[in-house]
Amino acid sequence: MAPVFGYDSLMKTSFASDRNRVIRQPSRASYDQQSLYAVLDSSVLCHVGFVVDGQVFVIPTAYARDGERLLLHGSAASRMMKRLAEGEPCCVTVSHLDGFVLAKSAFHHSVNYRSAVVFGKAIELSDPVQKAEALRLFMEKVTPGRWQLTRPPAEQELRATSVLSVQIEDASVKTRSGGPIEDPSDLSRQGWSGVIPIHSAAGLPQAAPESEPGAAPPPWRFDDLRPIGQDERGH
């Protein structure tokens, strides 16, 4: 299947630039495509930063990656969607909390995490066919196969929905893993130190009152998250 949203002919292997160079703890940073996609593809929630009349806003929203672009969707009346559609530069961040790191000193307590910071500009997908395809890809990211079981968006629903495609211009990944880093003078102190792992997981499905009696819920788990369209596009 040919790409719908106009991928660049040359896919980036590094997203480093002066704009996104990590200064604090640079050894924890990476800029390669594989590291970036691993963080982006294991979540559905991001925070989008943008500016309106000198005021900075950071809005949480769902997203999905499609090649070197991030897809965002929301109400056509949304301030964020309108502003980004005008070409306002944005910063999209994704973060995962992997653990609390407890040291023998207060100063060296920390957290284990994976994070990505993406810079880019958005274009609005105004063609109804492209919008419907983007919304399908959103659903396939979270619940593969669900689109075939639902009513597709009506014309008025598509008009009420704005879909944006954000080109990943620059991006960085920063991670921390492992146990506490102790000062030598604290190593002999009594008491527990180590890592308390944090995991995200989906609970048992809860049927809505109007759900078909006896209908099976989707066989879905949080760790089933994957890049949208990876099986049909190879990106």
N, C-alpha and C positions, 0 to 999 in steps of 0.2 A: 504494500500500500504506500503510495507516494505521500510525503509529508504534506500536511494541510496548511501549516502556518508559516511556510517560507523559511526553512532553515538555511543558515549560511552554508555555502558549498564547502568551506574548510572548517571543520570542527576544532575548537580550541583544545589544547592539551594543558595549558596553564592560564590561570586567570589573575596572575599577579600584575600589580601596577603600583606606582607611587601613591595612588589614592588609597589603596587598601593594605599597604604594607603594615604588618603587625609589629609594633614597637616593643610592647611589654611581653616578655617571655617569648621571643621569636622562635625558639626551638620547638614550641608547641604548635606552631602554625604550619599550614601547608596550602598550596595553591593549585594542586593538580586536579584534573577532572574527576578521577576516580574517588578521591577523598571528598570532594564537594558533593558529588552525586550520592555518595553513601549517606551523608548527613541529610540531604534534601529528600531523598526517597524514603526515609524511614520516619517521616512525619507528615501530617496534613495541616498543621497549624503554624502560621508565621506571624510576624509583626512587621507592618509596612510603615516606614517613616517618610514623611513628605512635609512640605511647607506651604502654607496658605497665608498670604499677606504678612509674612514675617513670623508667623506663629508655627512652631513645630508640632506636628501631630504624629502619634505612633498608634496604629490601629491593628488589633488582632484580627486575623481572617484566615479562611481556609485557602489552600493553594494546591497546585499539582505541577510537577515538572513534565515538560514535553520537549525533549532534546535540550537545546541551550536556552530554553525559554521557560518562564514560570507563568502559569495561567492563574488569573484571579477572577473572581466573579462576585457580583453583588447587585444591589438595587440600582437601577438607572438614575435614581434620585440621590444616590450617595455622594457626599462631598468628596470623599476619597476617590471614587471611581471617576467623577467628573474632572477632578484636578489632574489625576494621572493621565487621563485621556487627552488632556491638553499638552502633554509632553513634559510635565514636571518631573525632574529627576527624583528617583526614589531609592530607598535603602530597605532591603528585605532581610530580616534576620530569622533564623531557625535555631532553636536550642534544645538540647536533651540533658536532663539531669540524671546522671548515672550513679551517684553515690555521695554520701556525706563522709568526709575524711576527718577523723578525730585524732588529733595529735596530743602530745604530752604538754604542750604549751598552747595557750589561747591564740597566740600569733600565728601558729602554723596550722590551725584548723583550715580546712578548705572543702571544695567539692570536686568530684569528678564529673566531667561534662563533655559534650560534643556540640560545637556551634558553627554556624555558617553565616557570613555577612555578604550579601549580594548587592551590587550597585547596577542600576540600569534605568532605562526609560520604557514606558509602556506604549503600545498602540492598541486602539480599540478594534475589536472584531465586530464589524457591523453587518457582514453578510450573514443572513439567517442560517445558511447551511454550515458555515464555520462556527457560529455560535452554538448550534445544536451539537456539532461534533465535539467542541470544547467541553460542553456540559456532560456529554457522554463520557469523555475521558476523565473528568472529575469523578464521576460515579464509579468508573472502572478502577480508579486508583484505590478507592476505599472498599468497595464491594464488587469484585469482579463478577460479571454476569448479571448484575442487578438491572442494568438498563433494559435488557430484553424482557424483564418481568414487570416493567412499569409503563404507565402512559407517557408518551413523549411530550415535551413541552408544546403547549398550544401557541398560536401566533401571538396572542396578547401577552403570554407569559415570557416569550422571547423578547418582546418589545420592552417589557418591564425589567429585564435583566441586562446588566452590562457585563461584558466579558473582555478582559484585558490580557494582552500577551506582553510580558516583560522580558526583553532581551538581556541575558546575563552578560554584562560588559566586563566587570571585574568582580572577583569574589575571593574570599579567604575562609579558611577553616581553622579553628583553634580547638584543641582538645587537652584534657588532663585525664590521666588514669594512674592507677597504682595507689600505694599507701602514703602515709604522712611523711614529710621531710622534717626530720628532727634535728635540733641543735645537739652537738655532741654532749653538752653539759646536761641535757635533759634525758639522755638515753637510760640512765640508771633510776629515774623517777618511778615510783610505784604507780599502779593504775593501768586501766585498759586503754589501748590505742589501736586504731585500725580503720577499716572502711565499712560503712553500712550501705550495701548496694540498694539502688532504687530502680524499680522496673515498672514499665507501663504495660498494662494488659487489659483486654476487653473482658467484661463480665458476661454473665449469662443473658441471652436475649430476653427482652420483656415485650410480649405481644401487646399491641394496642387493642382497645375494646372492639374496634371495627375490623380487626384482622380476621381473615378467613379461618374458621375453626379447623384445627388439625393441620393447617399449612405449616410446612417446615421453615424455620428461620434460615438465613444464609449461613453456610459453613465457613464462617469468617473468624480470624483471630488477628490481634494487633500486629503480630510479627509476619502477617501475610502482606503487609504493605510493600508495594513494588513500584518501579517507575511505570507510569502509564504508557500503554502501548508497546512495552518492551518486547512482547512476543510477536507483535505484528509489524513493528517497524525496525527493530534491531538497534535502537538508539540507547 
